[in-house]
Amino acid sequence: MQEHAVQKQVEFAQTKLSVIEQKLQHYLNYTNITVLEREGREKEEYPLLLSDLRRLSVHCLEAKEACTMFLTTKAVPSAQAQQLLKRIYQRCVLEFFNPKNDLWYENSRASYTGSDAIHFRFEAPNSVHVLFRNIEEPFLSLQEELQMYEKNYFAN
């Protein structure tokens, strides 16, 4: 893979991760279990939901920082950049679409029906739906861009 193409992919990932991480941080800084309890009914799910969101936020922050380091370092081999893209796909994208606590899932038919790609296994509060609508597009873009790398370059 050409170094320029790898650099463009890392720049793209960094941009999307910055948007995602900013939205997750803002939500997590201003939301706690008490706030969620005022919004909804499924209170036993809220600690797991916040845990999954914090985990996702940490993965995205670490990946964004790794992208920044890659882009500021001139002599990084493209093999390391490919590993970075693989790690972003596995730890951020897959974590978003397959969360640890299995509280939400990807509706694979969403692109055909025009509905949200993420559906919850519980009655999520409105603020959670708003958050997911805001981070869904960047994650879908990352998924689309990085899937070819996962299949073509990291199958070994």
C-alpha positions as CSV (number, residue, x, y, z in Angstrom):
1,M,0.0,0.0,0.0
2,Q,1.3,3.4,-0.8
3,E,2.4,5.6,2.1
4,H,0.3,8.5,0.8
5,A,-2.8,6.3,0.8
6,V,-2.1,5.1,4.3
7,Q,-1.6,8.6,5.5
8,K,-4.9,9.7,4.0
9,Q,-6.7,6.8,5.8
10,V,-5.1,7.7,9.1
11,E,-6.1,11.3,8.6
12,F,-9.7,10.2,7.8
13,A,-9.8,8.0,10.9
14,Q,-8.4,10.8,13.1
15,T,-11.1,13.2,11.9
16,K,-13.9,10.8,12.5
17,L,-12.5,9.7,15.9
18,S,-12.2,13.3,17.0
19,V,-15.9,13.9,16.3
20,I,-16.9,10.7,18.0
21,E,-14.7,11.2,21.0
22,Q,-15.8,14.8,21.5
23,K,-19.5,13.8,21.4
24,L,-18.9,10.8,23.8
25,Q,-16.9,13.0,26.2
26,H,-19.5,15.7,26.3
27,Y,-22.3,13.2,26.9
28,L,-20.3,11.4,29.7
29,N,-19.3,14.6,31.3
30,Y,-22.9,15.7,31.8
31,T,-24.7,12.4,32.2
32,N,-24.9,10.1,35.2
33,I,-27.3,7.4,36.4
34,T,-29.4,9.9,38.2
35,V,-29.9,12.0,35.0
36,L,-30.8,8.8,33.0
37,E,-33.2,7.7,35.7
38,R,-35.1,11.0,35.3
39,E,-35.4,10.2,31.6
40,G,-36.4,6.6,31.5
41,R,-37.6,3.4,33.1
42,E,-35.0,0.7,32.6
43,K,-32.8,1.7,35.4
44,E,-30.9,-1.6,35.8
45,E,-29.4,-1.1,32.3
46,Y,-27.9,2.3,33.0
47,P,-24.7,1.3,34.8
48,L,-23.9,-1.1,32.0
49,L,-24.7,1.5,29.3
50,L,-22.5,4.1,30.9
51,S,-19.7,1.5,31.3
52,D,-19.9,0.6,27.6
53,L,-19.9,4.2,26.6
54,R,-16.8,5.0,28.8
55,R,-15.0,2.0,27.4
56,L,-15.8,3.1,23.8
57,S,-14.7,6.6,24.6
58,V,-11.3,5.4,26.0
59,H,-10.7,3.3,22.9
60,C,-11.6,6.2,20.6
61,L,-9.4,8.6,22.5
62,E,-6.4,6.3,22.5
63,A,-6.9,5.6,18.7
64,K,-7.2,9.4,18.0
65,E,-3.9,10.0,19.9
66,A,-2.2,7.2,18.0
67,C,-3.3,8.8,14.7
68,T,-1.9,12.1,15.9
69,M,1.4,10.6,16.7
70,F,1.6,8.8,13.4
71,L,0.8,11.9,11.5
72,T,3.4,14.0,13.3
73,T,6.1,11.4,12.9
74,K,7.8,11.4,9.5
75,A,9.5,8.1,9.4
76,V,6.8,5.6,10.4
77,P,6.6,2.5,8.3
78,S,3.4,1.8,6.5
79,A,3.2,-1.6,8.2
80,Q,2.8,0.2,11.5
81,A,0.1,2.5,10.1
82,Q,-1.7,-0.6,8.8
83,Q,-1.6,-2.1,12.3
84,L,-3.0,1.2,13.6
85,L,-5.9,1.1,11.2
86,K,-6.5,-2.5,12.1
87,R,-6.5,-1.6,15.8
88,I,-9.0,1.2,15.2
89,Y,-11.3,-1.1,13.3
90,Q,-11.1,-3.8,16.0
91,R,-11.2,-1.7,19.1
92,C,-13.4,1.2,18.0
93,V,-15.6,0.2,15.1
94,L,-16.3,-3.4,16.2
95,E,-16.8,-2.2,19.8
96,F,-19.4,0.3,18.7
97,F,-21.4,-2.3,16.7
98,N,-20.9,-5.1,19.2
99,P,-20.7,-3.7,22.7
100,K,-19.3,-5.7,25.6
101,N,-22.6,-5.8,27.5
102,D,-24.7,-6.4,24.4
103,L,-27.2,-3.5,25.2
104,W,-27.5,-2.5,21.5
105,Y,-27.0,-4.0,18.1
106,E,-26.6,-3.0,14.5
107,N,-29.7,-3.3,12.3
108,S,-28.1,-4.5,9.1
109,R,-31.2,-3.5,7.1
110,A,-31.1,0.1,8.3
111,S,-29.4,1.3,5.1
112,Y,-32.3,-0.1,3.1
113,T,-35.1,1.2,5.3
114,G,-33.6,4.6,6.2
115,S,-33.9,4.0,9.9
116,D,-31.2,4.2,12.6
117,A,-28.5,1.6,12.3
118,I,-28.4,1.0,16.1
119,H,-31.3,-0.5,18.0
120,F,-31.4,-1.0,21.8
121,R,-32.3,-4.1,23.6
122,F,-34.0,-2.0,26.3
123,E,-36.0,1.2,26.3
124,A,-33.2,3.8,26.1
125,P,-33.7,7.4,27.3
126,N,-34.1,10.0,24.6
127,S,-30.6,11.5,25.4
128,V,-29.0,8.1,24.5
129,H,-30.9,8.0,21.2
130,V,-29.7,11.5,20.4
131,L,-26.1,10.6,21.3
132,F,-26.2,7.5,19.1
133,R,-27.7,9.5,16.1
134,N,-24.7,11.9,16.4
135,I,-22.0,9.2,16.6
136,E,-23.6,6.7,14.2
137,E,-22.6,8.4,11.0
138,P,-18.9,8.8,11.9
139,F,-18.8,5.1,13.0
140,L,-20.5,4.0,9.8
141,S,-18.0,6.0,7.7
142,L,-15.1,4.5,9.6
143,Q,-16.6,1.0,9.2
144,E,-16.9,1.4,5.5
145,E,-13.5,2.8,5.0
146,L,-11.6,0.4,7.2
147,Q,-13.4,-2.8,6.3
148,M,-11.4,-3.2,3.2
149,Y,-8.2,-3.0,5.2
150,E,-9.6,-5.6,7.7
151,K,-10.4,-8.0,4.8
152,N,-7.5,-7.3,2.5
153,Y,-4.5,-6.6,4.6
154,F,-5.2,-8.1,8.0
155,A,-6.6,-11.5,7.2
156,N,-3.2,-13.1,7.8
